């Protein structure tokens, strides 16, 4: 995504500078080296202005740098995560070649969620079997789909079927984004149930020992 933004910024600056040269030549013409110098300075200045305008002023906070995913010590799990991260790298490389902004944002979210999935598995290796289909089919198919999309764009493939395929891929990317988030949530279902159970048991024990308002009222009433 960042690479595409830089390319667009350079393109805007180049077009603006070229427009200044053309306009200068049309109005004043080039009469000796001073005119070339003046035109060059104007073109450079306008190019820089347009470059800044294209980038925009970044007032947002920088995103925190993600910590690397730690090794688990389990060769099978570590190999699984490493393979997944390699596919994510390839997906982001395809993303850099895709001009569609909406699709590109979907891919960024897919990448972010997938990394959280791998981080969760690294923290709890016992969950690795739960992402087997995610690894064997969902992630590689997503990579294949995006690779096909970027190749069609680079080779200027046209026609009704090609356009329909592009629309299908764009729609599928949004579906994949939601599916990956659900996959991440599923990894935490057991943890959520365990926490809920612990909370219920804790509240029951506190109440039984008279350490809550309702528990204290019950004990006071029984003593009368």
TIDO-985583 format. One record per residue (C-alpha): x, y, z; residue in three letters. Coordinates in pm, 1 decimal. Layout:
((X, Y, Z), "ALA")
...
//
This chain:
((0.0, 0.0, 0.0), "UNK")
((282.2, 240.3, 90.3), "UNK")
((469.9, 162.8, -232.1), "UNK")
((163.2, 248.5, -439.6), "UNK")
((118.8, 575.9, -251.6), "UNK")
((479.7, 674.6, -323.4), "UNK")
((439.0, 591.8, -692.5), "UNK")
((123.0, 802.4, -715.5), "UNK")
((297.7, 1091.6, -538.8), "UNK")
((591.4, 1085.1, -782.1), "UNK")
((355.3, 1064.2, -1076.4), "UNK")
((159.4, 1369.2, -958.3), "UNK")
((481.5, 1569.1, -909.3), "UNK")
((612.3, 1471.2, -1254.7), "UNK")
((286.8, 1565.4, -1429.1), "UNK")
((277.0, 1902.1, -1250.9), "UNK")
((638.9, 1979.6, -1342.1), "UNK")
((582.3, 1879.7, -1703.8), "UNK")
((275.0, 2103.8, -1718.1), "UNK")
((482.6, 2399.1, -1593.6), "UNK")
((744.7, 2342.5, -1865.3), "UNK")
((478.5, 2321.3, -2136.0), "UNK")
((299.0, 2632.7, -2010.4), "UNK")
((623.4, 2828.8, -1980.2), "UNK")
((726.4, 2734.4, -2333.6), "UNK")
((384.9, 2833.5, -2468.5), "UNK")
((372.1, 3173.3, -2293.5), "UNK")
((736.5, 3286.5, -2290.9), "UNK")
((927.0, 3046.9, -2512.4), "UNK")
((1291.4, 2958.1, -2448.9), "UNK")
((1525.1, 3247.0, -2528.6), "UNK")
((1868.6, 3166.8, -2400.5), "UNK")
((1992.1, 2981.0, -2096.0), "UNK")
((1827.1, 3213.6, -1835.8), "UNK")
((1482.5, 3105.9, -1955.5), "UNK")
((1580.0, 2739.2, -1917.6), "UNK")
((1704.4, 2804.8, -1562.8), "UNK")
((1390.6, 2995.2, -1464.1), "UNK")
((1167.6, 2725.5, -1615.0), "UNK")
((1363.2, 2452.6, -1439.1), "UNK")
((1334.7, 2626.0, -1101.8), "UNK")
((960.7, 2681.7, -1146.1), "UNK")
((905.2, 2320.8, -1252.3), "UNK")
((1103.1, 2191.7, -952.2), "UNK")
((916.0, 2416.4, -710.6), "UNK")
((572.7, 2324.2, -844.4), "UNK")
((669.4, 1955.6, -850.2), "UNK")
((763.8, 1966.2, -482.3), "UNK")
((441.2, 2147.4, -393.0), "UNK")
((231.3, 1887.7, -573.5), "UNK")
((434.0, 1608.9, -412.4), "UNK")
((350.7, 1744.5, -66.8), "UNK")
((-13.9, 1791.4, -161.2), "UNK")
((-37.8, 1436.0, -297.0), "UNK")
((111.6, 1291.5, 20.1), "UNK")
((-98.6, 1502.6, 251.2), "UNK")
((7.7, 1614.2, 596.1), "UNK")
((32.2, 1311.5, 820.1), "UNK")
((-108.1, 1412.4, 1159.2), "UNK")
((-201.6, 1060.2, 1260.2), "UNK")
((-8.4, 860.8, 1513.7), "UNK")
((234.0, 609.6, 1375.7), "UNK")
((109.7, 253.8, 1397.1), "UNK")
((297.8, 58.9, 1662.4), "UNK")
((557.0, -177.6, 1527.6), "UNK")
((433.1, -531.7, 1568.2), "UNK")
((651.9, -760.0, 1772.8), "UNK")
((789.6, -1057.8, 1584.2), "UNK")
((610.5, -1385.5, 1641.2), "UNK")
((816.6, -1590.0, 1883.2), "UNK")
((922.7, -1946.5, 1815.4), "UNK")
((734.6, -2211.6, 2010.6), "UNK")
((1006.8, -2475.6, 2013.8), "UNK")
((769.2, -2715.9, 1840.5), "UNK")
((919.7, -2779.6, 1497.0), "UNK")
((585.1, -2864.2, 1336.7), "UNK")
((406.7, -2556.9, 1470.5), "UNK")
((698.7, -2325.7, 1395.4), "UNK")
((716.2, -2463.6, 1040.8), "UNK")
((342.9, -2407.0, 998.5), "UNK")
((367.3, -2044.9, 1110.6), "UNK")
((674.9, -1978.1, 897.3), "UNK")
((499.1, -2114.8, 589.8), "UNK")
((196.9, -1895.9, 663.5), "UNK")
((409.2, -1582.9, 703.7), "UNK")
((579.5, -1653.7, 371.7), "UNK")
((238.1, -1667.8, 203.1), "UNK")
((139.4, -1339.9, 369.0), "UNK")
((456.5, -1179.7, 234.1), "UNK")
((364.8, -1299.4, -114.7), "UNK")
((9.7, -1165.3, -69.1), "UNK")
((143.1, -821.1, 22.9), "UNK")
((371.3, -826.6, -281.6), "UNK")
((65.1, -887.6, -497.0), "UNK")
((-111.7, -609.3, -309.8), "UNK")
((160.2, -363.4, -412.6), "UNK")
((71.9, -435.3, -776.1), "UNK")
((-304.5, -391.9, -732.4), "UNK")
((-432.2, -37.0, -801.6), "UNK")
((-786.1, -80.9, -662.7), "UNK")
((-797.4, 103.2, -326.9), "UNK")
((-1091.2, -91.1, -180.7), "UNK")
((-942.3, -428.4, -268.0), "UNK")
((-606.9, -315.3, -132.9), "UNK")
((-762.8, -223.1, 203.4), "UNK")
((-931.3, -564.7, 216.5), "UNK")
((-593.1, -728.6, 162.3), "UNK")
((-434.9, -518.9, 437.3), "UNK")
((-706.8, -634.3, 679.4), "UNK")
((-663.1, -995.0, 566.7), "UNK")
((-290.4, -968.1, 634.6), "UNK")
((-343.7, -809.3, 976.5), "UNK")
((-596.8, -1072.0, 1086.4), "UNK")
((-391.7, -1363.5, 954.3), "UNK")
((-88.5, -1244.8, 1151.7), "UNK")
((-300.2, -1235.3, 1467.5), "UNK")
((-408.7, -1591.8, 1393.5), "UNK")
((-45.5, -1702.8, 1372.0), "UNK")
((42.9, -1506.9, 1685.0), "UNK")
((-237.3, -1681.9, 1873.8), "UNK")
((-115.1, -2022.9, 1759.7), "UNK")
((241.0, -1932.3, 1858.5), "UNK")
((118.7, -1843.7, 2208.2), "UNK")
((-97.1, -2156.9, 2230.0), "UNK")
((52.1, -2426.6, 2002.8), "UNK")
((-226.2, -2669.5, 2096.0), "UNK")
((-454.9, -2460.4, 1873.6), "UNK")
((-250.0, -2538.5, 1560.3), "UNK")
((-487.0, -2814.9, 1438.0), "UNK")
((-770.6, -2560.7, 1430.1), "UNK")
((-604.5, -2366.8, 1147.3), "UNK")
((-521.3, -2666.6, 928.6), "UNK")
((-780.7, -2585.6, 661.4), "UNK")
((-695.4, -2216.8, 691.0), "UNK")
((-335.4, -2307.0, 602.8), "UNK")
((-400.7, -2579.4, 346.5), "UNK")
((-673.8, -2407.4, 148.0), "UNK")
((-797.0, -2061.1, 253.3), "UNK")
((-462.2, -1880.4, 260.4), "UNK")
((-304.2, -2032.7, -53.5), "UNK")
((-627.8, -1989.8, -249.4), "UNK")
((-639.2, -1623.3, -146.9), "UNK")
((-282.1, -1581.7, -273.9), "UNK")
((-364.8, -1754.4, -602.5), "UNK")
((-674.3, -1538.3, -648.1), "UNK")
((-484.7, -1212.0, -593.0), "UNK")
((-197.2, -1323.5, -811.9), "UNK")
((-440.7, -1384.3, -1096.6), "UNK")
((-596.5, -1041.4, -1041.6), "UNK")
((-266.1, -854.2, -1056.1), "UNK")
((-152.2, -1046.8, -1365.7), "UNK")
((-472.3, -960.0, -1551.4), "UNK")
((-413.1, -593.1, -1470.5), "UNK")
((-44.9, -595.0, -1565.9), "UNK")
((-115.8, -765.0, -1898.5), "UNK")
((-418.8, -543.4, -1969.5), "UNK")
((-650.3, -840.7, -2011.5), "UNK")
((-987.4, -708.4, -2128.4), "UNK")
((-1323.5, -851.7, -2223.4), "UNK")
((-1645.3, -927.6, -2042.3), "UNK")
((-1518.7, -1247.6, -1882.7), "UNK")
((-1207.1, -1076.3, -1748.6), "UNK")
((-1412.4, -792.3, -1601.1), "UNK")
((-1650.6, -1038.3, -1439.2), "UNK")
((-1356.7, -1229.0, -1292.5), "UNK")
((-1218.2, -905.6, -1146.0), "UNK")
((-1553.7, -828.6, -984.9), "UNK")
((-1571.6, -1180.1, -841.2), "UNK")
((-1224.2, -1146.3, -689.7), "UNK")
((-1304.1, -804.7, -542.3), "UNK")
((-1622.2, -944.8, -387.4), "UNK")
((-1444.0, -1257.9, -264.5), "UNK")
((-1174.1, -1051.3, -91.1), "UNK")
((-1438.4, -885.5, 128.0), "UNK")
((-1579.0, -1229.3, 214.6), "UNK")
((-1231.2, -1362.8, 296.1), "UNK")
((-1164.6, -1065.7, 523.6), "UNK")
((-1474.7, -1144.2, 731.9), "UNK")
((-1401.9, -1518.0, 728.7), "UNK")
((-1047.0, -1465.7, 858.6), "UNK")
((-1179.8, -1251.7, 1144.5), "UNK")
((-1426.3, -1525.7, 1231.1), "UNK")
((-1142.8, -1779.9, 1223.2), "UNK")
((-953.3, -1564.1, 1474.3), "UNK")
((-1261.1, -1539.0, 1697.6), "UNK")
((-1309.3, -1916.2, 1682.5), "UNK")
((-958.8, -1967.8, 1820.6), "UNK")
((-1066.5, -1781.4, 2134.6), "UNK")
((-1401.4, -1955.6, 2191.0), "UNK")
((-1264.7, -2208.1, 2441.6), "UNK")
((-1076.1, -1934.0, 2624.0), "UNK")
((-1390.0, -1721.2, 2642.8), "UNK")
((-1590.5, -2012.9, 2783.9), "UNK")
((-1319.8, -2086.6, 3040.3), "UNK")
((-1309.8, -1724.0, 3150.8), "UNK")
((-1689.3, -1708.1, 3177.2), "UNK")
((-1690.4, -2023.5, 3389.5), "UNK")
((-1416.4, -1884.9, 3615.6), "UNK")
((-1612.6, -1562.1, 3662.2), "UNK")
((-1930.2, -1750.0, 3752.0), "UNK")
((-1747.7, -1972.5, 4002.1), "UNK")
((-1570.0, -1671.8, 4153.9), "UNK")
((-1896.3, -1480.8, 4198.6), "UNK")
((-2062.0, -1787.7, 4353.8), "UNK")
((-1778.0, -1837.6, 4606.0), "UNK")
((-1764.2, -1468.0, 4696.7), "UNK")
((-2138.5, -1465.9, 4753.6), "UNK")
((-2124.5, -1785.3, 4962.4), "UNK")
((-1849.4, -1636.6, 5183.4), "UNK")
((-2048.6, -1317.1, 5234.6), "UNK")
((-1799.9, -1103.2, 5046.0), "UNK")
((-2054.9, -942.5, 4816.7), "UNK")
((-2346.7, -712.4, 4903.2), "UNK")
((-2605.7, -983.1, 4835.5), "UNK")
((-2398.5, -1241.4, 5019.2), "UNK")
((-2358.5, -1018.8, 5324.5), "UNK")
((-2733.2, -946.2, 5331.7), "UNK")
((-2808.3, -1319.7, 5315.8), "UNK")
((-2568.7, -1398.4, 5603.3), "UNK")
((-2709.8, -1113.7, 5815.7), "UNK")
((-3062.6, -1238.0, 5761.9), "UNK")
((-2973.5, -1593.0, 5862.7), "UNK")
((-2819.0, -1472.2, 6189.8), "UNK")
((-3139.6, -1299.4, 6309.4), "UNK")
//
